[in-house]
Amino acid sequence: MTPLLQVNNIEKNYGARLGCKDVSFDLYPGEVMGIVGESGSGKSTLLNCLAGHLEPDTGEVLFNTRIEGMRDTLKMSEPERRMLARTDWAFVHQNARDGLRMGISAGGNMGERLMAVGDRHYGQIRTQATEWLEKVEISEERIDDRPSAFSGGMQQRLQIARNLITGPRLVFMDEPTGGLDVSVQARLLDLIRSLVRELGLSAIIVTHDLAVVRLLADRLMVMKSGHVVESGLTDQVLDDPQDAYTQLLVSSVLQV
């Protein structure tokens, strides 16, 4: 099977400070990759390099495009990258407000992304928006409400709907349950897991929460000081960690 994404030797520095270095992996269609590590480990830097929000110093991010096959996204033109971000890629921010237009309605948030890929029929756009509200467990009666009227959990679910309504094949998630109450986190995790499986999505999820990757990720990379110190099948890494740092991460959770 051809990978959906091939990452080769990604490195990013902030002056003398290392962001991440020598990161390489393949991601296959329908696979979820988790990236964990403490604050400052380089996981968010890596995610933003992969998603095109940061330009790495070296390396390749090859994506299996629908028409041209494998393309290095770092060498794409700016219009090509923007179109990729609107169609086959999606990015879920930790703070939902960073991924939503707070000044327009819930339906408008989803309609805006549909219009960006060429949809123009108002009735069809509204129908799709209504269907997606139902998928993310928001009442269709809230379609004309602005996100500012929603709870934090509802805002995050709306951000997910906005991202997935165009049918992307790859979703980047940056601490998608961070900052939410535990009960809200559990509901959101169940929703994300069901949508990933139902839609056959590939995803890369950055989190500090090992319970999140245990539930969602097929494979896991553990980062420390900008380097990947361990990787493998999620259950294998968490149940039998080989690296001393991974052992420390796992044991700190067990002691809580």
Helices and strands as residue ranges (DSSP letters): E 5-14, E 17-27, E 32-36, H 43-50, E 58-65, E 69-72, G 73-75, H 78-86, E 89-92, G 96-99, H 106-116, H 122-135, G 140-142, G 147-149, H 152-164, E 170-174, H 182-199, E 202-207, H 210-216, E 219-224, E 227-233, H 234-239, H 244-255
